[in-house]
């Protein structure tokens, strides 16, 4: 996979991530890393940020991994399922 991600695909990913951020379970302490990562991923996708910088504020490895996956998604190096397929703990 290496084709550039289209605007429609990016918007679809943003919408999917936003649905997960709207889930009431996202506020549970055990979902902190997912919330952190999804929030950063939405920002990355909206800004179309393709550089691996600006993650210093992220506190968890999973949050940083989701952010990196969002950048790789924009670059066409991974699928939407990588960033949108992460489930919340219940």
Backbone as JSON Lines, residues from 0, in Angstrom:
{"i":0,"aa":"X","n":[0.85,-1.17,0.0],"ca":[0.0,0.0,0.0],"c":[0.89,1.23,0.0]}
{"i":1,"aa":"X","n":[0.71,2.08,-0.98],"ca":[1.57,3.24,-1.02],"c":[0.96,4.38,-1.82]}
{"i":2,"aa":"X","n":[-0.3,4.29,-2.15],"ca":[-0.94,5.42,-2.82],"c":[-1.37,6.44,-1.78]}
{"i":3,"aa":"X","n":[-1.32,7.69,-2.17],"ca":[-1.71,8.78,-1.29],"c":[-3.17,8.63,-0.88]}
{"i":4,"aa":"X","n":[-3.47,8.91,0.34],"ca":[-4.83,8.8,0.86],"c":[-5.67,9.98,0.36]}
{"i":5,"aa":"X","n":[-6.87,9.69,-0.12],"ca":[-7.74,10.73,-0.68],"c":[-8.42,11.53,0.44]}
{"i":6,"aa":"X","n":[-8.92,12.7,0.08],"ca":[-9.64,13.55,1.04],"c":[-10.86,12.84,1.6]}
{"i":7,"aa":"X","n":[-11.57,12.1,0.75],"ca":[-12.76,11.36,1.2],"c":[-12.37,10.28,2.2]}
{"i":8,"aa":"X","n":[-11.28,9.57,1.93],"ca":[-10.81,8.54,2.85],"c":[-10.39,9.15,4.19]}
{"i":9,"aa":"X","n":[-9.74,10.3,4.13],"ca":[-9.31,10.98,5.35],"c":[-10.53,11.41,6.16]}
{"i":10,"aa":"X","n":[-11.53,11.97,5.51],"ca":[-12.74,12.4,6.21],"c":[-13.47,11.21,6.82]}
{"i":11,"aa":"X","n":[-13.49,10.1,6.12],"ca":[-14.12,8.89,6.66],"c":[-13.4,8.43,7.92]}
{"i":12,"aa":"X","n":[-12.08,8.45,7.9],"ca":[-11.3,8.07,9.08],"c":[-11.56,9.03,10.24]}
{"i":13,"aa":"X","n":[-11.61,10.32,9.96],"ca":[-11.91,11.31,11.01],"c":[-13.28,11.01,11.62]}
{"i":14,"aa":"X","n":[-14.26,10.74,10.78],"ca":[-15.61,10.44,11.28],"c":[-15.62,9.19,12.15]}
{"i":15,"aa":"X","n":[-14.91,8.17,11.72],"ca":[-14.85,6.93,12.51],"c":[-14.16,7.15,13.85]}
{"i":16,"aa":"X","n":[-13.07,7.91,13.84],"ca":[-12.37,8.2,15.09],"c":[-13.24,9.05,16.01]}
{"i":17,"aa":"X","n":[-13.96,9.99,15.43],"ca":[-14.83,10.85,16.23],"c":[-15.94,10.03,16.9]}
{"i":18,"aa":"X","n":[-16.47,9.04,16.2],"ca":[-17.47,8.16,16.8],"c":[-16.91,7.44,18.02]}
{"i":19,"aa":"X","n":[-15.66,7.0,17.93],"ca":[-15.05,6.34,19.08],"c":[-14.82,7.32,20.23]}
{"i":20,"aa":"X","n":[-14.46,8.56,19.87],"ca":[-14.26,9.58,20.92],"c":[-15.59,9.98,21.57]}
{"i":21,"aa":"X","n":[-16.69,9.78,20.87],"ca":[-18.01,10.1,21.42],"c":[-18.58,8.96,22.27]}
{"i":22,"aa":"X","n":[-17.94,7.8,22.23],"ca":[-18.38,6.65,23.03],"c":[-18.15,6.96,24.51]}
{"i":23,"aa":"X","n":[-19.13,6.72,25.34],"ca":[-19.0,7.04,26.77],"c":[-17.88,6.25,27.45]}
{"i":24,"aa":"X","n":[-17.55,5.08,26.93],"ca":[-16.47,4.28,27.53],"c":[-15.1,4.91,27.35]}
{"i":25,"aa":"X","n":[-14.96,5.86,26.46],"ca":[-13.66,6.5,26.23],"c":[-13.18,7.24,27.48]}
{"i":26,"aa":"X","n":[-14.12,7.63,28.33],"ca":[-13.78,8.38,29.55],"c":[-13.26,7.5,30.68]}
{"i":27,"aa":"X","n":[-13.38,6.19,30.53],"ca":[-12.88,5.29,31.58],"c":[-11.36,5.38,31.63]}
{"i":28,"aa":"X","n":[-10.79,5.37,32.83],"ca":[-9.33,5.5,32.96],"c":[-8.56,4.46,32.15]}
{"i":29,"aa":"X","n":[-9.1,3.26,32.01],"ca":[-8.39,2.21,31.27],"c":[-8.41,2.44,29.76]}
{"i":30,"aa":"X","n":[-9.13,3.46,29.29],"ca":[-9.13,3.82,27.87],"c":[-8.37,5.12,27.61]}
{"i":31,"aa":"X","n":[-7.6,5.56,28.59],"ca":[-6.87,6.82,28.44],"c":[-5.97,6.83,27.22]}
{"i":32,"aa":"X","n":[-5.23,5.75,27.01],"ca":[-4.28,5.74,25.89],"c":[-5.0,5.79,24.54]}
{"i":33,"aa":"X","n":[-6.15,5.12,24.43],"ca":[-6.91,5.19,23.19],"c":[-7.45,6.6,22.97]}
{"i":34,"aa":"X","n":[-7.98,7.22,24.03],"ca":[-8.5,8.58,23.9],"c":[-7.39,9.52,23.47]}
{"i":35,"aa":"X","n":[-6.24,9.39,24.1],"ca":[-5.1,10.24,23.77],"c":[-4.7,10.06,22.3]}
{"i":36,"aa":"X","n":[-4.59,8.82,21.87],"ca":[-4.2,8.53,20.49],"c":[-5.24,8.96,19.47]}
{"i":37,"aa":"X","n":[-6.5,8.65,19.73],"ca":[-7.57,9.03,18.8],"c":[-7.66,10.54,18.66]}
{"i":38,"aa":"X","n":[-7.54,11.25,19.77],"ca":[-7.61,12.71,19.75],"c":[-6.48,13.28,18.89]}
{"i":39,"aa":"X","n":[-5.28,12.78,19.11],"ca":[-4.13,13.25,18.32],"c":[-4.28,12.85,16.85]}
{"i":40,"aa":"X","n":[-4.78,11.65,16.61],"ca":[-4.98,11.19,15.22],"c":[-5.96,12.09,14.47]}
{"i":41,"aa":"X","n":[-7.04,12.49,15.13],"ca":[-8.0,13.4,14.49],"c":[-7.31,14.71,14.13]}
{"i":42,"aa":"X","n":[-6.52,15.25,15.04],"ca":[-5.79,16.49,14.78],"c":[-4.83,16.31,13.61]}
{"i":43,"aa":"X","n":[-4.09,15.22,13.6],"ca":[-3.13,14.94,12.53],"c":[-3.85,14.86,11.19]}
{"i":44,"aa":"X","n":[-4.96,14.14,11.16],"ca":[-5.7,13.98,9.91],"c":[-6.3,15.29,9.43]}
{"i":45,"aa":"X","n":[-6.84,16.08,10.35],"ca":[-7.41,17.38,9.97],"c":[-6.35,18.32,9.42]}
{"i":46,"aa":"X","n":[-5.16,18.28,10.03],"ca":[-4.06,19.15,9.61],"c":[-3.27,18.57,8.45]}
{"i":47,"aa":"X","n":[-3.56,17.31,8.1],"ca":[-2.83,16.61,7.04],"c":[-1.33,16.59,7.33]}
{"i":48,"aa":"X","n":[-1.0,16.4,8.61],"ca":[0.39,16.42,9.07],"c":[1.07,15.11,8.69]}
{"i":49,"aa":"X","n":[2.15,15.18,7.95],"ca":[2.84,13.98,7.48],"c":[4.26,13.85,8.03]}
{"i":50,"aa":"X","n":[4.58,14.6,9.06],"ca":[5.92,14.53,9.66],"c":[5.81,13.97,11.07]}
{"i":51,"aa":"X","n":[6.8,13.18,11.43],"ca":[6.82,12.54,12.74],"c":[7.39,13.48,13.8]}
{"i":52,"aa":"X","n":[6.68,14.58,14.04],"ca":[7.1,15.54,15.06],"c":[5.87,15.95,15.88]}
{"i":53,"aa":"X","n":[6.14,16.48,17.06],"ca":[5.07,17.03,17.88],"c":[4.34,16.03,18.76]}
{"i":54,"aa":"X","n":[4.98,14.91,19.09],"ca":[4.33,13.91,19.94],"c":[4.78,14.0,21.41]}
{"i":55,"aa":"X","n":[5.59,14.98,21.74],"ca":[6.18,15.05,23.08],"c":[5.12,15.09,24.18]}
{"i":56,"aa":"X","n":[3.97,15.67,23.9],"ca":[2.94,15.8,24.92],"c":[2.16,14.51,25.18]}
{"i":57,"aa":"X","n":[2.29,13.52,24.3],"ca":[1.57,12.27,24.48],"c":[2.25,11.45,25.58]}
{"i":58,"aa":"X","n":[1.45,10.95,26.52],"ca":[1.99,10.29,27.7],"c":[2.12,8.78,27.55]}
{"i":59,"aa":"X","n":[1.4,8.19,26.6],"ca":[1.4,6.73,26.51],"c":[2.01,6.24,25.2]}
{"i":60,"aa":"X","n":[2.56,5.04,25.25],"ca":[3.13,4.42,24.06],"c":[2.01,4.16,23.04]}
{"i":61,"aa":"X","n":[0.87,3.67,23.5],"ca":[-0.24,3.4,22.6],"c":[-0.72,4.68,21.94]}
{"i":62,"aa":"X","n":[-0.81,5.77,22.69],"ca":[-1.22,7.05,22.12],"c":[-0.27,7.49,21.02]}
{"i":63,"aa":"X","n":[1.03,7.37,21.27],"ca":[2.03,7.72,20.25],"c":[1.93,6.79,19.05]}
{"i":64,"aa":"X","n":[1.69,5.51,19.29],"ca":[1.58,4.55,18.19],"c":[0.39,4.87,17.3]}
{"i":65,"aa":"X","n":[-0.73,5.26,17.88],"ca":[-1.9,5.63,17.09],"c":[-1.6,6.88,16.28]}
{"i":66,"aa":"X","n":[-0.9,7.84,16.87],"ca":[-0.53,9.06,16.16],"c":[0.39,8.75,14.98]}
{"i":67,"aa":"X","n":[1.36,7.9,15.19],"ca":[2.28,7.5,14.12],"c":[1.49,6.8,13.01]}
{"i":68,"aa":"X","n":[0.55,5.94,13.39],"ca":[-0.27,5.25,12.39],"c":[-1.09,6.23,11.57]}
{"i":69,"aa":"X","n":[-1.56,7.31,12.19],"ca":[-2.32,8.32,11.46],"c":[-1.45,8.98,10.39]}
{"i":70,"aa":"X","n":[-0.21,9.26,10.73],"ca":[0.72,9.86,9.76],"c":[1.0,8.86,8.63]}
{"i":71,"aa":"X","n":[1.23,7.62,9.0],"ca":[1.48,6.6,7.97],"c":[0.24,6.39,7.09]}
{"i":72,"aa":"X","n":[-0.93,6.54,7.66],"ca":[-2.16,6.45,6.87],"c":[-2.2,7.57,5.83]}
{"i":73,"aa":"X","n":[-1.89,8.78,6.26],"ca":[-1.86,9.91,5.32],"c":[-0.86,9.67,4.19]}
{"i":74,"aa":"X","n":[0.25,9.05,4.52],"ca":[1.3,8.77,3.54],"c":[0.96,7.57,2.65]}
{"i":75,"aa":"X","n":[-0.14,6.88,2.97],"ca":[-0.53,5.71,2.2],"c":[0.23,4.45,2.57]}
{"i":76,"aa":"X","n":[0.85,4.44,3.76],"ca":[1.67,3.31,4.18],"c":[0.94,2.31,5.07]}
{"i":77,"aa":"X","n":[-0.28,2.64,5.5],"ca":[-1.07,1.69,6.28],"c":[-2.54,1.92,6.0]}
{"i":78,"aa":"X","n":[-3.35,0.96,6.37],"ca":[-4.77,1.03,6.07],"c":[-5.53,1.8,7.15]}
{"i":79,"aa":"X","n":[-6.75,2.18,6.79],"ca":[-7.62,2.88,7.74],"c":[-7.92,1.99,8.94]}
{"i":80,"aa":"X","n":[-7.97,0.68,8.71],"ca":[-8.27,-0.25,9.8],"c":[-7.21,-0.22,10.9]}
{"i":81,"aa":"X","n":[-6.0,0.14,10.56],"ca":[-4.94,0.21,11.57],"c":[-5.27,1.25,12.62]}
{"i":82,"aa":"X","n":[-5.72,2.44,12.19],"ca":[-6.02,3.49,13.18],"c":[-7.47,3.43,13.67]}
{"i":83,"aa":"X","n":[-8.38,2.96,12.86],"ca":[-9.8,2.95,13.24],"c":[-10.25,1.6,13.78]}
{"i":84,"aa":"X","n":[-9.4,0.61,13.71],"ca":[-9.79,-0.72,14.17],"c":[-9.41,-1.02,15.6]}
{"i":85,"aa":"X","n":[-8.86,-0.05,16.29],"ca":[-8.48,-0.23,17.69],"c":[-9.73,-0.09,18.54]}
{"i":86,"aa":"X","n":[-10.03,-1.1,19.32],"ca":[-11.27,-1.05,20.1],"c":[-11.02,-0.48,21.49]}
{"i":87,"aa":"X","n":[-12.1,-0.04,22.08],"ca":[-12.06,0.44,23.46],"c":[-12.2,-0.74,24.4]}
{"i":88,"aa":"X","n":[-11.6,-0.61,25.56],"ca":[-11.79,-1.63,26.6],"c":[-13.16,-1.42,27.21]}
{"i":89,"aa":"X","n":[-13.83,-2.48,27.54],"ca":[-15.19,-2.39,28.11],"c":[-15.2,-2.86,29.54]}
